[in-house]
Amino acid sequence: MTKKQDTACELLVGTSGYSYGEWIDAGFYPEGTHSSSMLPYYAKTFNVTELNYTWYQMPKAPAIERMCKKVPKNFKFAAKLTRTMTHEIKPDAWQKEALLYRQGIAPLIAADKLLCVLIQLPPYFTRSLKWRNYLGALLDELAGLPLAVEFRHDSWANDKVFGELSKRKITLVSVDEPDLPTLFPTLDVVTNPELFYIRFHGRNRHGWRSGNMQKQFDYDYADWELKEWADTISTSMTRHAEKGGIFFNNHVKGQAPKNALRLIALLLKSGHL
């Protein structure tokens, strides 16, 4: 765990994505809100979001530039790395994909709006020699960008892994998710003095491996669960990084923005926002 000087830690709390039609029904967006108007409306409440679409498709600079113009100056984006470099890897193409990705997110860097690039790895990405070598090569290819790595397999919960991430100043993503066999555990380990990162996926054990995202991420955090995290963030994680990115991925029924706002209230109460 990396230690930083005793200075205030800036906390950015938001959600994983923002363009959800069901958030209109949940009351977060006003009735009749068009998808093109959701980002500026979202930015009135939160100062950070994860870009989900960059996982599904390669980002294009003109589209990213338009997004930057829709949000306030201090707004930040965490951009997911495209799935062709994490889930659907083409051995002869991923390096070219990495270059295209850099070009696509360039406006975020130019506008000082890039919190980090989120490398979200699949459950079958185990700590085998094959995947260790690939991850090392991918991190080398993306060197110079602020990076955060989310593991979905518990074989990566290893001090050697944390040490290598610290050496590279890469953020280990802390996850809140169901306590199920082989899933990466919930940890408060900070590997990068510049940024810690937490993703709240929900604790829906029955829906997690259903193959249905609406079931997997359908979870409403109880107040005591959020209070536990507020204490962990306030007493532990903020001491080891200059900034923290905190994202709720339990998007079903508008639970993500509701839970994010509650966590913000708890962190305000503790004096950390």
C-alpha positions as CSV (number, residue, x, y, z in Angstrom):
1,M,0.0,0.0,0.0
2,T,1.4,3.4,-1.0
3,K,1.5,6.2,1.5
4,K,1.1,9.8,0.6
5,Q,1.8,13.1,2.4
6,D,-0.9,14.2,4.8
7,T,-2.9,16.4,2.5
8,A,-6.6,16.5,1.6
9,C,-7.9,13.8,-0.8
10,E,-10.3,15.0,-3.5
11,L,-13.2,12.6,-3.9
12,L,-15.2,12.2,-7.1
13,V,-18.5,10.3,-6.8
14,G,-20.7,9.3,-9.7
15,T,-22.2,6.4,-11.6
16,S,-21.1,3.9,-14.2
17,G,-22.7,5.4,-17.2
18,Y,-25.5,8.0,-17.2
19,S,-27.6,7.2,-20.3
20,Y,-30.4,5.0,-19.0
21,G,-34.0,5.5,-20.0
22,E,-35.2,3.8,-16.8
23,W,-33.7,6.7,-14.8
24,I,-36.6,8.8,-16.1
25,D,-39.1,6.4,-14.6
26,A,-37.0,6.4,-11.4
27,G,-37.2,10.2,-11.2
28,F,-33.6,11.1,-11.7
29,Y,-34.2,12.6,-15.1
30,P,-37.3,14.7,-15.8
31,E,-40.1,13.3,-17.9
32,G,-39.3,13.6,-21.6
33,T,-35.6,13.9,-21.2
34,H,-33.9,13.0,-24.5
35,S,-30.7,10.8,-24.4
36,S,-28.7,13.7,-25.9
37,S,-29.7,15.9,-22.9
38,M,-28.8,13.3,-20.2
39,L,-25.1,14.1,-19.8
40,P,-25.5,17.9,-19.1
41,Y,-28.4,17.1,-16.8
42,Y,-26.3,14.4,-15.0
43,A,-23.4,16.9,-14.7
44,K,-25.6,19.2,-12.6
45,T,-25.6,16.6,-9.8
46,F,-22.3,14.6,-10.2
47,N,-18.8,15.7,-11.2
48,V,-17.6,12.4,-12.7
49,T,-18.9,9.4,-14.7
50,E,-17.6,6.2,-16.3
51,L,-17.9,6.0,-20.1
52,N,-19.6,2.7,-20.8
53,Y,-19.8,3.0,-24.5
54,T,-16.0,3.0,-25.0
55,W,-16.0,-0.6,-23.9
56,Y,-18.5,-1.6,-26.6
57,Q,-16.9,0.5,-29.4
58,M,-13.7,2.3,-30.2
59,P,-14.0,6.0,-29.1
60,K,-13.8,8.6,-31.8
61,A,-12.2,11.9,-31.1
62,P,-15.0,14.1,-32.6
63,A,-17.7,12.4,-30.4
64,I,-15.5,12.7,-27.3
65,E,-14.9,16.3,-28.0
66,R,-18.6,17.0,-28.2
67,M,-19.1,15.3,-24.8
68,C,-16.4,17.5,-23.3
69,K,-18.4,20.6,-24.3
70,K,-21.5,19.4,-22.6
71,V,-20.0,19.3,-19.0
72,P,-18.5,21.9,-16.6
73,K,-14.8,22.6,-16.6
74,N,-14.1,20.5,-13.5
75,F,-16.0,17.4,-14.7
76,K,-14.0,14.2,-15.2
77,F,-14.5,11.0,-17.2
78,A,-13.2,7.5,-16.5
79,A,-13.1,5.8,-19.9
80,K,-13.4,2.0,-20.2
81,L,-10.9,0.3,-22.4
82,T,-12.5,-1.2,-25.5
83,R,-13.4,-4.9,-25.2
84,T,-11.2,-5.8,-28.1
85,M,-8.3,-5.4,-25.7
86,T,-9.8,-7.1,-22.7
87,H,-12.6,-9.6,-23.6
88,E,-12.4,-10.2,-27.4
89,I,-8.6,-10.0,-27.9
90,K,-7.2,-10.3,-31.4
91,P,-3.6,-11.4,-31.1
92,D,-2.5,-9.6,-34.2
93,A,-4.6,-6.4,-33.7
94,W,-4.6,-5.3,-30.1
95,Q,-1.6,-3.1,-30.4
96,K,-3.2,-1.2,-33.3
97,E,-6.4,-1.0,-31.2
98,A,-4.4,0.5,-28.3
99,L,-3.2,3.3,-30.7
100,L,-6.7,3.9,-32.0
101,Y,-7.9,4.1,-28.5
102,R,-5.3,6.7,-27.6
103,Q,-6.3,8.8,-30.6
104,G,-10.0,8.5,-29.7
105,I,-9.7,9.7,-26.1
106,A,-7.2,12.4,-26.9
107,P,-9.8,15.2,-26.4
108,L,-10.3,14.1,-22.8
109,I,-6.6,14.6,-22.2
110,A,-6.5,17.9,-24.0
111,A,-9.4,19.2,-21.9
112,D,-8.0,17.8,-18.7
113,K,-11.1,15.7,-18.2
114,L,-9.6,12.2,-18.1
115,L,-9.7,10.7,-14.6
116,C,-8.2,7.4,-15.9
117,V,-8.6,4.6,-18.3
118,L,-10.5,1.7,-16.7
119,I,-9.1,-1.7,-17.8
120,Q,-12.0,-4.1,-16.9
121,L,-10.9,-7.7,-17.1
122,P,-13.2,-10.7,-17.5
123,P,-13.7,-13.5,-15.0
124,Y,-11.7,-16.0,-17.1
125,F,-8.7,-13.7,-17.1
126,T,-6.8,-15.7,-14.4
127,R,-3.3,-15.1,-13.1
128,S,-1.8,-17.6,-15.6
129,L,1.5,-17.1,-17.4
130,K,-0.4,-16.4,-20.6
131,W,-2.6,-13.6,-19.1
132,R,0.2,-12.2,-16.9
133,N,2.3,-11.7,-20.0
134,Y,-0.5,-10.2,-22.0
135,L,-1.5,-7.8,-19.2
136,G,2.1,-6.7,-18.8
137,A,2.4,-6.0,-22.5
138,L,-0.9,-4.2,-22.5
139,L,0.1,-1.9,-19.7
140,D,3.4,-1.2,-21.5
141,E,1.4,-0.3,-24.6
142,L,-0.8,2.1,-22.6
143,A,2.1,3.6,-20.7
144,G,1.7,7.3,-20.0
145,L,-2.0,7.2,-19.5
146,P,-3.5,7.1,-16.0
147,L,-4.6,3.5,-15.7
148,A,-6.9,1.5,-13.3
149,V,-7.2,-2.3,-13.4
150,E,-10.3,-4.2,-12.3
151,F,-9.8,-7.9,-11.8
152,R,-12.7,-10.3,-11.7
153,H,-10.8,-13.4,-10.6
154,D,-9.5,-13.9,-7.1
155,S,-6.1,-15.3,-8.3
156,W,-5.0,-11.7,-8.8
157,A,-5.5,-10.9,-5.1
158,N,-1.8,-11.3,-4.4
159,D,0.9,-9.0,-2.9
160,K,3.1,-9.5,-5.9
161,V,0.4,-8.2,-8.1
162,F,-0.2,-5.2,-5.9
163,G,3.6,-4.5,-5.7
164,E,3.9,-4.5,-9.5
165,L,0.9,-2.1,-9.8
166,S,2.5,0.1,-7.2
167,K,5.8,0.1,-9.1
168,R,4.0,1.2,-12.3
169,K,1.8,3.7,-10.4
170,I,-1.3,1.9,-11.7
171,T,-4.6,1.9,-9.6
172,L,-6.0,-1.3,-8.3
173,V,-9.8,-1.1,-8.5
174,S,-11.6,-2.0,-5.3
175,V,-14.9,-3.7,-5.9
176,D,-18.0,-4.2,-3.9
177,E,-19.8,-7.2,-5.3
178,P,-21.3,-10.5,-4.1
179,D,-19.1,-12.8,-2.0
180,L,-19.0,-15.7,-4.5
181,P,-16.3,-18.3,-5.2
182,T,-13.5,-17.1,-7.5
183,L,-14.7,-13.5,-7.5
184,F,-12.1,-10.9,-6.7
185,P,-12.5,-10.0,-3.0
186,T,-13.5,-6.6,-1.6
187,L,-10.2,-4.9,-0.5
188,D,-9.2,-1.3,0.5
189,V,-5.7,-1.7,-1.0
190,V,-4.3,1.5,-2.6
191,T,-1.5,1.0,-5.1
192,N,-1.3,4.4,-6.7
193,P,-0.6,7.6,-4.6
194,E,-2.4,9.6,-7.3
195,L,-5.7,7.8,-7.3
196,F,-7.8,5.1,-5.6
197,Y,-10.9,3.7,-7.4
198,I,-14.0,1.9,-6.1
199,R,-16.8,0.3,-8.2
200,F,-20.1,-0.6,-6.5
201,H,-21.6,-3.5,-8.5
202,G,-24.2,-4.5,-5.9
203,R,-24.4,-7.7,-3.9
204,N,-27.0,-9.6,-5.8
205,R,-25.7,-13.2,-5.4
206,H,-28.6,-14.8,-7.2
207,G,-28.5,-12.6,-10.3
208,W,-24.7,-12.1,-10.6
209,R,-24.1,-15.1,-12.9
210,S,-27.5,-15.1,-14.6
211,G,-26.1,-13.6,-17.8
212,N,-28.8,-10.9,-17.6
213,M,-27.4,-7.4,-16.7
214,Q,-30.8,-6.3,-15.4
215,K,-30.6,-9.1,-12.8
216,Q,-26.9,-8.9,-12.2
217,F,-26.8,-5.2,-11.2
218,D,-30.2,-5.0,-9.5
219,Y,-29.3,-4.1,-6.0
220,D,-30.2,-1.2,-3.7
221,Y,-27.5,-0.6,-1.0
222,A,-28.7,-0.5,2.6
223,D,-27.7,2.6,4.6
224,W,-25.5,0.5,6.9
225,E,-23.6,-0.9,3.9
226,L,-22.9,2.6,2.6
227,K,-21.9,3.8,6.1
228,E,-19.3,1.0,6.4
229,W,-17.8,2.1,3.1
230,A,-17.9,5.8,4.1
231,D,-15.9,4.9,7.2
232,T,-13.4,2.8,5.2
233,I,-12.9,5.6,2.6
234,S,-12.6,8.3,5.3
235,T,-10.3,6.5,7.7
236,S,-8.2,4.4,5.3
237,M,-8.2,5.1,1.6
238,T,-8.1,8.9,1.6
239,R,-4.8,8.7,3.6
240,H,-3.0,7.0,0.7
241,A,-4.0,8.9,-2.4
242,E,-4.5,12.4,-3.7
243,K,-7.8,11.6,-5.4
244,G,-10.5,9.0,-5.2
245,G,-12.9,7.9,-7.9
246,I,-16.1,6.2,-6.6
247,F,-18.7,4.7,-9.0
248,F,-22.0,3.0,-8.6
249,N,-22.8,0.3,-11.3
250,N,-26.1,-0.9,-9.8
251,H,-27.9,1.1,-12.5
252,V,-31.2,-0.9,-12.5
253,K,-34.2,1.2,-11.4
254,G,-32.1,4.3,-10.8
255,Q,-30.5,2.7,-7.8
256,A,-27.0,3.9,-8.7
257,P,-27.6,7.7,-8.6
258,K,-29.7,7.3,-5.4
259,N,-27.0,5.3,-3.6
260,A,-24.3,7.7,-4.9
261,L,-26.1,10.7,-3.5
262,R,-26.5,8.9,-0.1
263,L,-22.8,8.1,0.0
264,I,-22.0,11.7,-0.8
265,A,-24.1,12.8,2.1
266,L,-22.3,10.4,4.4
267,L,-18.9,11.6,3.2
268,L,-20.0,15.2,3.7
269,K,-21.0,14.3,7.2
270,S,-17.5,12.9,7.9
271,G,-15.9,16.0,6.5
272,H,-14.3,14.3,3.5
273,L,-16.3,16.1,0.8
